[in-house]
Amino acid sequence: MINKYGIKQLSIFLENRKGRLLEVTKALKDAAINIRALALAESAEFGILRLVVNNPEKAKSVLSSAGFTLREQYVFAVEVPDEPGSFYKVVKVLSDADINIDYTYAFVGDSSKAVLIFKVPSEKLEAALTALEKSGIGLVEPMFFYD
């Protein structure tokens, strides 16, 4: 069972060739799917585009139908003050709970808050969320991202 703070993220495998990112964004635009957060990691031959969108089920269907290879996994988000040390506090709570961070990305929500998205091993997701809740760090509900 996924905690109420689990957010569906899509990871799309992209060949590293001209126009591939354009194809993904066009498919999402044509389906009226809004990208709420993203990260793109690349190597010489391919990239992984990680997306949190307003309608993950529709996006998964649209992208699969368009021939993209993708995977769905759960991430979580926290909202912290946009100031030095906020990221450290979250990482420290997770480290103290013996939870490894697979990757993270962020965006500034407004002028005073930052939203940090984390992926941890799936078997540690519940423990991570519990540790963060107990520490008083503000978890972001999925409805912040979804329509």
C-alpha positions in Angstrom: 0.0 0.0 0.0 1.4 3.4 -1.0 1.2 6.2 1.6 -1.2 9.1 0.8 1.9 11.1 -0.1 3.1 8.8 -2.9 3.2 10.6 -6.3 3.2 8.8 -9.6 6.2 9.6 -11.8 6.7 8.5 -15.3 10.3 7.7 -16.5 10.5 7.8 -20.3 13.4 6.2 -22.1 14.6 8.4 -24.9 17.1 7.6 -27.6 19.6 10.5 -27.7 18.7 11.7 -31.2 17.4 15.0 -32.6 13.6 15.5 -32.1 12.9 12.8 -29.6 12.2 15.2 -26.7 10.0 17.2 -29.1 8.0 14.1 -29.9 7.3 13.5 -26.2 6.3 17.1 -25.4 4.1 17.2 -28.5 2.2 14.0 -27.6 1.6 15.4 -24.1 0.5 18.8 -25.5 -1.9 17.3 -28.0 -3.4 15.2 -25.1 -3.7 18.4 -22.9 -1.4 16.9 -20.3 0.4 19.4 -18.2 3.9 18.7 -17.0 4.2 19.8 -13.3 7.8 18.8 -12.7 10.6 17.2 -14.7 14.2 16.1 -14.8 16.2 14.9 -17.7 19.3 12.7 -17.3 21.3 11.7 -20.3 24.2 9.6 -21.5 25.8 9.4 -24.9 23.2 7.1 -26.3 20.0 7.7 -24.3 18.3 9.8 -21.7 15.7 9.3 -19.0 13.0 11.9 -18.8 11.3 11.9 -15.4 7.9 13.6 -15.3 5.2 14.4 -12.8 2.1 15.3 -14.7 -1.4 16.4 -13.9 -2.9 13.1 -15.2 -0.4 10.3 -15.0 -2.8 7.5 -16.2 -3.7 9.4 -19.4 0.0 10.4 -20.0 1.1 6.8 -19.6 -1.5 5.7 -22.1 -0.7 8.4 -24.6 3.0 7.9 -24.5 2.8 4.1 -24.6 0.5 4.4 -27.7 3.0 6.7 -29.3 5.7 4.0 -28.9 7.6 5.3 -26.0 9.1 2.9 -23.5 8.2 4.1 -20.0 8.0 3.0 -16.4 5.8 4.3 -13.6 7.1 4.6 -10.1 6.3 6.4 -6.9 8.2 9.4 -5.6 7.4 11.9 -2.9 7.7 15.6 -2.5 8.4 17.9 0.4 7.9 21.6 0.6 10.7 23.5 2.5 11.7 27.1 3.0 13.7 28.4 0.0 16.8 29.0 2.1 20.2 27.5 2.8 20.1 24.3 4.7 16.6 23.2 3.9 17.7 20.5 1.5 20.3 19.3 4.1 17.5 18.9 6.7 15.5 16.5 4.5 18.6 14.6 3.5 19.7 14.3 7.1 16.3 12.9 8.2 16.5 10.3 5.4 20.1 9.4 6.2 19.4 9.1 9.9 16.6 6.6 9.0 19.1 4.6 6.9 17.3 5.5 3.6 19.3 5.9 0.4 18.2 8.5 -2.1 18.1 7.2 -5.6 17.7 10.7 -7.1 16.1 14.0 -6.4 15.1 17.1 -8.3 13.4 20.4 -7.3 11.6 23.5 -8.3 10.7 26.8 -6.5 7.0 26.9 -5.8 6.8 30.6 -4.9 9.3 33.1 -3.7 9.6 31.5 -0.2 9.1 27.8 -0.8 10.9 25.1 -2.7 9.4 21.7 -3.6 11.9 18.8 -3.6 11.0 15.5 -5.3 12.7 12.3 -4.1 13.0 8.8 -5.3 14.0 6.2 -2.7 14.0 2.4 -3.1 10.4 1.3 -3.2 10.8 -0.9 -0.2 11.8 2.2 1.8 9.1 4.6 0.6 6.8 4.1 3.6 9.7 4.4 6.1 10.9 7.6 4.4 7.5 9.2 4.5 7.0 8.2 8.1 10.4 9.6 9.1 9.7 12.9 7.4 6.2 13.2 8.9 7.7 12.6 12.4 10.4 15.2 11.8 7.8 17.9 10.9 9.0 18.3 7.3 6.1 19.3 5.1 5.1 16.5 2.7 3.2 17.5 -0.4 0.0 15.7 -1.3 -0.4 14.3 -4.8 -3.3 16.6 -5.4 -0.8 19.5 -5.6 0.3 18.0 -8.9 -2.8 16.3 -10.3 -6.0 17.8 -11.7 
